[in-house]
Amino acid sequence: MSVNIGNSWDELLKDEWNKDYYKKIRQVLIHDYKNYKVYPDMNFIFEALKLVAFEDCKVVILGQDPYHNPNQAHGLSFSVKPDVKTPPSLINIYKELQNEFGYPIPNNGYLMKWAKQGVLLLNTSLTVIENKPNSHSKIGWQILTDKIIELLGNSNRPIVFILWGNNARMKKDLIKSKNALILESPHPSPFSANRGFFGCNHFIKTNDYLIDNGLEPIDWKIENI
């Protein structure tokens, strides 16, 4: 029943796999992957955790739901595969990066570079049925992802939590450490970005905080492919 992530998350989460809520998630996934198109591919459900071990995490960017259109989701919040059109929310994230650092907007939405630097791109739900947003938001994933946020938020290491939009901001109470920096704003979606996401300076604030705590800043620039 256990999941093999391949790093320190295995030990930290080992008790979760045998709890009733995760057994229910597993049953839903067995059924839905067999009967529907579900994203991401089952081998990429835990990709965010595989790429960023607990002790390597410097920044958490919390998303809500994997992308539900074909070939987009690959297990990292806000990121899409290299050959997929960049979604509107990510375009707005790139616009904010351009405002802060002057970076040109890249021709892809592949955020693997961020993950490799210790940015945990975590969705609160880890799977979704094709063309049905939030279809797996009530199957139990949030119990697991709340546990992940709680573990990081109580670790007393300097970690930046970037919470965009109401769903992410609701997780603020899980973060107890005095060494955590919590950055909040409206979601970068076209429906809300003009209400305070643009001009939030979260990327500069994140790097300033990391530098102040003796950590390498994140190179946020995504190159063209």
HELIX and SHEET records of a PDB file:
HELIX    1   1 TRP A    9  LEU A   12  1                                   4    
HELIX    2   2 GLU A   16  ASN A   18  5                                   3    
HELIX    3   3 ASP A   20  ASN A   35  1                                  16    
HELIX    4   4 MET A   42  PHE A   44  5                                   3    
HELIX    5   5 GLU A   47  LEU A   51  1                                   5    
HELIX    6   6 PHE A   54  ASP A   56  5                                   3    
HELIX    7   7 PRO A   88  PHE A  101  1                                  14    
HELIX    8   8 MET A  112  ALA A  115  1                                   4    
HELIX    9   9 TRP A  141  GLY A  153  1                                  13    
HELIX   10  10 ASN A  166  ARG A  169  1                                   4    
HELIX   11  11 MET A  170  LEU A  174  5                                   5    
HELIX   12  12 ALA A  193  ARG A  195  5                                   3    
HELIX   13  13 HIS A  202  ASP A  212  1                                  11    
SHEET    1   A 2 VAL A  38  TYR A  39  0                                        
SHEET    2   A 2 VAL A 128  ILE A 129 -1                                        
SHEET    1   B 4 VAL A 119  ASN A 123  0                                        
SHEET    2   B 4 VAL A  59  GLY A  63  1                                        
SHEET    3   B 4 ILE A 159  TRP A 164  1                                        
SHEET    4   B 4 ALA A 180  SER A 185  1                                        
END                                                                             
